[in-house]
């Protein structure tokens, strides 16, 4: 961590690289959800589904993007040149 950098800034500041990683994480969560569902579908006759990856792809990752975007815009607007 750089001197003067807060933990909030480290995890919430959006960069092009971080946006790419977020997109990749979303795709992997969708693939993992479908893969796990396909592998365990026959084991559970009551229609059990692995919801963890689905929740990551539909709730957690988009919520993180919204919070990080609001933080990045707020920091940019509060900066002396912003």
C-alpha positions, 0 to 999 in steps of 0.5 A: 500500500502506498503511503497515505493510501487508505484501505477504502481507496485501495479496494474501491478505486476503479481502474481499467485493469480492475474493471477487467478483473471484475468482468472476468470474475462475473463470467467465472461466477456464471460458468462456475454456477452452471458447472456446479449445477450440471455436476450435482443436478443428478444427486438431488432430485428436489431441484437443489441448485448451488446458489453461491455462484449465482448470488456472486454473479447477480448481487455481490459483483454488481453491488461492488461495481456500483459502490466502487463507481460512486466512490471513484466519482466522489473522489474525482470530484473532490480532488483539487483538479476535479 
